[in-house]
Amino acid sequence: MSTVLIERDGGTDMDTRETISSYETVLNAVRQWPPDRRFALVQDVLSTLAPEVSPTRPRRKTLKKALGLLATGQPAPSDAEIKQWLDEHLMEKYG
């Protein structure tokens, strides 16, 4: 696995041997650490892979679209109309 990563870097044979040696030295040292410390190291290494600035998506005008979908040419129902609808529904449901 180490060799594949090193070959991608395009290093020379001397660099490859030194890098493998360094990698194995570090790995052997880390194996001696307690699990929580190794896990913290993994998190730190992974955080170096994350982009420094997260790409921002262009904002979409979803509120305007949603309001447009809900818009009708009729006025909003009154509280009395809503109460009547609820009463009618309950009568249909429970008789």
N, C-alpha and C positions, 0 to 999 in steps of 0.2 A: 504494500500500500504506500509506503513512504517513497519508494522509487518512482511510482507513477506520478505522485505530486511533484517530486523534484524534477523529473523529466519535463513536465509541463512548464516549469520555470526556465528550461533551456540551460541549466547549469552544466559546467564541464565535469569530467569524471572526478577531479580532485574536489570540486565543490560538492558533488553528490555524496562522496564518501564522508566529507566533513559534516554535511547536513544530516545524513543518516545517523552518524555518530552523535551529533548534538540532539537530534530528535529522540533517539533511544535513551540517552542520558537523562533528558528531561522526563521522558515517560517513566523510566525506572524510579526517578526521584518522586514523581507524583504518585506512583503506586504505593508508596510508603505513607502517604497522607491519610487521615481519617476520611470516611466517605463524605461528610458534610463539607469539608474543605475542597475535596475533588469536585463535588457538585458546584460549589461556588466558582471554581476555576472554569468549569465548563460554561457556566452562565456568562462569565466575563469574556471568554473567548468568543462565544456566540454573539455577544453584544458588539464585538468588533466587526462582525459580518453585516450587521444591520446598517442600512443607509443612515448617514449622519443627519440628513434632513429628509423627513418623509415627504413623498410627493403629494402635493395637494391636488385634489380633483376639482375641476371647475364646479362651482355651485350651480345647482339646477333650481329652477323656480317651481318647485313642486307645490307649494302652498297656493300659488295662483292657479295652477292646473286643478288642484283638488277643489278649490272654491268654484272654479268654472264648471266642474262636473256636477256640483251640488246646486248650481244656480238654476232657477226656474223663472218663468215669467209671472208666477203667482206670488202673492204676499205670504209671509210665514203664517202658519196656523196660530190661532189664539190659544190661550190656556184652556178656555172653555171647550174649544173644539177638540183639543187633545184629550181632555177629561172624558168627553163624550165618546171618542174613539176607544179609549181604554175600557169604559163601561160596556160599550157594545161588544168588544172583544171578550171581556169576562163573561158576558151573558151568553155568547156563542159557545164559549169553552165549558162553562159550568151550568148553563141553563138557568 
